[in-house]
Amino acid sequence: MSERILFITGKLAEKSLRRTLEGLNERTFDYEIRVLGVAIAALLTADMIKRRLADADGFDRVLLPGRCRGDTQALTAHFGVPFERGPEELKDLPRYFGMQGAMRELDRSDMLIFAELVDAPLGTIDDALARAAQYRADGADVIDIGCLPDTPFPHLEDLVGALKAAGYRVSVDSLVDEDLLRGGRAGADYLFSLSAKSLWIADEVPAIPILIGDEPTRLESLFATVDQFLTRDRPFYADAILDPIHYGFSESIVRYHALRARYPAIDIMMGIGNLSELTHADTLGINSLLLGLASELNVTGLLTTEVSGHCRSVVREIDLARRVMFAAREDSSPPRHIDEGLLALHERHPFPYDDTEIREFAGAVRDPNFRIQVSASGISIYNRDGLNVATDPYELFPRLAVEDDGSHAFYLGLELARAQIAWQLGKRYEQDEELKWGVVVPRAADDKQHFAAERSTLQARKRRRKSPPG
């Protein structure tokens, strides 16, 4: 027997909802649609539904608009049928019902992220702890203390101790043997980097070493270091060194491939800062591709930095990318239809409604409130007085008649600017919502239990309406 689902919506969305459901070729459920006396589905609340819905008898579950606010569990208890929110956009219903691939849990990865405190000798312990806290919040697993050549580091031991006391795993990164020895004795968990000439340090401290060749870009030199350390029967990482573009980048990829081919089971470290920091391009795409390469090579350690301003979100980016790539590898599939967080500038389906559908929505509006939608043709803004379409908000302003309402004009200016950016870049626009920038700009969790607090523009409009004329 087919599942029976009751869909609750508003008057303006009814036709679109019906068309979407009728177009679900793989649909395995029966349904009914009910409009509960509101034009805009997003304005429905759990309390309104409880008052206006006569019953839900004969249904296996009730699907509410994605932006419906209120306690769905209370509705479930009242009607005796499960209530749940659907997607925020009707055009996303196919994916919601698993007809375009179900969303994956991204709670697994086999790569550790080492986030470097660059120029640590020049900073204070408090500064380092604050930076470490941000790194950890963004997804880092290990805090790397970056030393400097020919620069005294009197507080190295104190910094290692402070980070360990705060619960961090710690690595020390230096070209100076004495720094590595001091860091290891202070309790560092990892040391960057040991070559064949400095392997003696590993005999003095228990820290896990990251191994390089005496000549870091010569593969045979790296192999010699690894072969020598393998006799110790201790954990380690081997690093083939990822070089910047036009300084041996492609050759370094060949080294990583050869390293994995020779040692199928060892842990491999890849430092990605040489590419992200020294390439002035958006880092999200760079890091996604690099993490795909790392996933194929079963790289288990990633060292990164956030020095240049354009690298400010690198740790968050590679944290999500490692999880996406792990899920894709588990599925033996390309990294698609897994998570949208690696899309920042563009979206796969930016314009859910076409011009014909928007004209239908506009034709049904009977109130003065402006609605804004974006299609491939441009920005549409409409109310009961008509529909206007343009690609430049300046073209729209003279048609809106809000010159004497400063707060409303400010609000519309903000929304139209967002809509223009969405149209220009090919992003999904939702009125009264910030644009989504993937993992690059974290978003606060959307509290569907409550309505958002009134913003200053709405408060100003209310005050204006209450003020006596003149």
N, C-alpha and C positions, 0 to 999 in steps of 0.2 A: 504494500500500500504506500502511495506517494506521501511525502511530507506535505503538510498544508501550512502555508505561511501567510500571515496577515501583514500587509504593508501599510503603514500610517504615513500620510504625507499632507502637503498643502495644495491649495487649488492650482497655483502656478506650475507646480512640478508634476501634477497628475498625468498629463499627456506624455511628458518625457519619460516618466517612470513606466507607464504602460508600454510605450514603444521599446524601452530597454528590456523589459521583462519578456515581451513577445519576441525579441530578437535573440534570446538566449537559446541557441539551438541545442545545447547539451543540458537544458534544464531538467532536473529530476524531481521537481516539486510542483504542487498546485498552489495557486495564490488568489488572494483577493486584495483589492486596494480600497482604503477608506480615507476620505478627506474629512478632517475634523474641524471645519469651520474657520480655517485661517488661510490666508493667501500664501504666506511664506512658510515653508516647512521648518526652517531653522528657528522660527519663533515659538514653535511648540515646546512645552515643558512637560515634565512628568505629571505635575499637578493638573495641568489642562487636560492631558490625556485621561487621567483618572476620572475627571468630571465628565468628559465628553464622549468617551468610548463606552458604549452601552455594555458590550461583552466581548469576549474573545473565545467564545465557545466553539469547539470543533477545530481549533487551530493548534498546531504543535509548537509554534512560537510566533512572536510578533516582532517585526523589524521596524525600528524607528529611524527617522532621519539622523544622519551622522552628527549633525550639530545640535540635536535636541538636548536640552539641559535637564538635569534632575536625576532622581534616584530610580534607576531601572529595577533594582532589587525590590523596592517598595511596590512597583507595578506588578512584578512577578508574584509577590505575595498576595496582592489584592485580587488579581484576576486568575491566579492559579495556572498561569501559562508563562513560560520564559519570555522575557522582554530583553532585547538587545539592540544596540545601535549598529546601523549599517555604515557604509562608507560616506564620507562627506560629499562626494560627487556621485550622482547617479551613474555616470558613465564608468565608474569604477566597480559597479556591481558584479560584472563577470569575474573579476579577480577575487572579489569578496567571496564568491561561491566556488572558488577553486577552479574556474574554467580558463584561467590564464596563469596557473601556477600559484601555489600557496606561498605565503610569506614564510621565510625560514627563520628558525631560532639561530641567533648569531652569538652564542655563548661559549663557543669553542675555538681554540687556535693552538698551534704548536710552535709559535714564534714568540720569543721574549723581546720586548722593546727596551733598549737601553737609551735613555735620554740624557744628553750631556749638559752639564753645567760648564759652559764655555768660560775660559779665563778665570777659573775658580780661585787661583791665588790672589787675584785683584779684588775679590769681593769679600763680604763679611759672611759669617755663619748664618746670621739671621736672613740675609738676602738669599743664600743658598737654600735654606729651609723653605722659604716662601716660594722659590722657583720649583723646588722639588714637589711641593704640595700641588702646584698647578700641573706639573708633569704627571703626577699620579692621578689627579682628577681626569686628565685627558687620556689616560690609558697606559702610561709607562709602567713597566715592571721593575726596572732597575735604574737607579740614579747614578750616572757616570760623572766622576769628578775629573774635569779636564785640566791638566797641569800645563805649564808653559815652560819652554826651555829658557835657561839662564834667568829664571825668575824665582826668588825665594818664596817658599810656601811654609812658613812657620806654623800655620794653624791646620795643616793637613790632617794630623792625627785627631785634632779636636773636631774637625768637620766630619771625618769618617764616623767618629763616636756619636756626634749629634744626629747624623742621619740614621745610624743604626738604632739609636735610642728612640727615634721617631717611627721606627718600624719599617725602614726602607732596606731593600737590598742595594748594595753599593758596589760600584766598580771604580777603579782608579786608572786613568788614561795618561800615560807619560812616555816620553822617549828617554827618560833618565832612570837608570836602574835604581838609584837610591830612592827616588819617589815611589817606585813600585814596591820596593822592600818596606819602606815606611808605611805605605798604605796597607799592604798585606798584614803587617804586624799589628796595625791598628784595628784590623777586623774586616777589611774589605772582602767582599765575596768573589770578585772577579778582578783580573788585571789585564789591561791593554798596554802594550802587547809584548809578548816574549818571542824572541827568535832563538835559534840554536845557541847563539853566544850568551844569551841571558836565561837559559832554562834553569840555571842554578838557583834562580830566585824561587822557582816553584818547589825546590827542595827545602826552602827556608820557611815558607808560609803555606797554609792550606787553601788559599784562594784559587779559584778556577782560572786558568790562563787562557787568553786569546792568542793563538799562535800565528806568527807571520814568518816569512823567510828572512834570512840575513840580508838578502836583496829582495825587498818586498814585492817587486813586480816580476821576479823570475820564478816560474812555477817549480822548477827543480829545487830551488832553495827552500820553498815552502814545503815541498814533499820531504825534504831532508829533516826539517824541524818536526813535522808531524811523525815521521817514522821513528825519530829519536824519542819523542815523548810517548808514543804508544807503548813503549816498553815499561813505562811507569804504571800502567793500568789505572789511570786517573781520568776524570772527566776534563774536557777541554773543548774549545772552539778553534776552528781553523779559518783564517781570513785571507782570501785571495786579493783583497784590496780593489774596490770599485773606483776607477779613475774618472775624472771629469771628461766631458765631451771635447774631442780634439787633443786630448792628452792621454789617449790609450783606452777610451771607454769601451770600444768594441772588443779590443784585445782582452780587457779585464773580464768581460762576460765569458769569453772563451776560457779564461783561467778558472772561473767558477765552475763551468761545465766540466772541465777536465778534473778539477778537484773532486767533484761529486762522483764522476765516473771511476776515479781511482779508489775513493773511500766511500762506498755506498752507505755506511752506517754512522759516520761521525757527525758531530754538530758543526755547522758552518755559520760563521758570522758575516754579515754584510753591512758595511757602513754606507749609508745612502746620502750623507750630507754633501759629499763631493759632487753629486749630481743635482740635488734639489737647491743647494745654496748657490752653486755656480752656474745655474741655468735660469735666466730671467724669463720664466714662463710659469703659469699657474701650477702650483705644486701638486694639486689633487690628481691631475691626469698623470703627471710624472710618477707619483708614488703608487698609483693604482697599477700602472704598467710594471714598475719595479717589483711590487709585491706579487704580481702574477709570475714574473720571472723567478722570484724567490720561492714561490710556492712550487713551481715545477722542479726546482733544484732541491727542494726540501731544506731550505735555509731555516735555521731554528733561532737565530739571533739577529736583531736589527739595531744598529747604532745610528742615532740621528741627532741633529741639532736644530735649534730654532734661533738663528742669529739674524739673518736678513729679515727685514720686515715682511717680505713676501712668503716667508716660511713660518709665519706665526701660528699656523694650525697644523703643522706637520705631524705632531704626535697623535692628535685626534684622527687625522687622515689615515695614518698607517695602522692605527688601532682598528678602525673599521675595515680597512682593506685586508688586513690579515685574516679577519673573521670571514669576510666575504669569500676570499680565495680558499680558505679552508673548507667552507661549505661547498663551493664549486668543485673543488678537488674530490671531496667525498662523493659528490654526485656524478663525477666524471663528465662535467659539463663546463661550458664557458661561464664566466661570471656575469650572467644576465638573469633578470627576473628574480634576484635574490634580495637586494636592498637598494633603495633609491638614494642613499646617503652619499654615494660617490659621484652623484650628479649635482653640480653646483650652479654652473652657468646656464645649462639647458635642461629641459625635461623631455622624456620620451613622448608624452601626450600632453602638450601644454595647453591646448585649446579644446576643452571637452564639448563645447557647444558651437554649432555653426551659425551663420547669419540667419538662416531660416528659423532655427529654434529660438534664437534671441529675439527675433521679431515677434514670434508667438508669445514669448514671455512678456515683452513690452506691451503687446496689444491687450493683455489681460489685466494690466495694472490700473487701479482706480484711485490711487492715493498720490500725494505729492512727494513722497519720499523717493530719492534717487537710488536706482540700482545701477551697478557698474559691472560689466562683463567684458571679457577680452576674447576675440576670435582671430583667425588668421588675417582678417581684413583690417583689424584695428580695435580701438576702444569704443565700446557702446555704453552710453549712459542714458537712462530713460526713467520717466515717471508718467503720471497720467496725462501730462501735457505733450508727450511725444518722445521719440527716439532720436538721438544724435550719435553719429559715428565719425571718428577722426583718428588720426595717429599721433596728433600733437595736442596736449591739453590746452594750449593757448588758443587753438581753434574752437575748443568747446566752451571755454569760459563765457564768451559773450552770449551764448545761447541758454545759459542756466539761470539767469536773473537772480543772482545771489550777491550783487554788488553791495547791497545795504545790510548784509548779514555776515559780519566778519568771521564768526566762529564756524558757520556753515561753509563759507568760502574756503577757510583754512582746511577744514576736514576734506572737502572735495578736492582741493589742490593736492593734499597728501595722497588720497586714494588714486587720483588720476596719475600722479607721478609714479606710484607703484605699478599701476596698470600699464603705463607707457614702458617702464623697464621690463615688465613681463612680456609685453608684445615684442619689444626689440630683441630680447634674448631668447624668446621661446620658452617661457616659464608659466606655470600654473598661477593664475591670479584668483584670489578669493577676497571679496570685499570685507573690510574690517580685520583682515589678517595680514601679518607681515609675510613678505615673500620667503619662500623656503630656499635656503642656500646649502642644503645637504649638511654634511658633517662639519663644513667650514664654519658655520654659525650655529651653535647649539640653540635649540628651542626649548623653552620651558614646557613641562608637561601640560597638556590641555585638560583643565579641570571641567569635565562635563557635568559635574554635580551642581555647579553654580554658574550664574551669569557673570560675565566679566564686569569689573568695576567701571563706572562711568568715567569717560575721559574728560579732560578739561574743556574740549570743544562742546560736548553735549551739555555739560554743566553750564557753560556760558549761554548756550541757546535757551536753556530753561530759564535762566535768570533774565534774559532779554525779553522773553515772552511775558514774564510776570511783572516787568517794570512798567509803570504807567507811561503813556505817550507824552512827549514833550519834555 
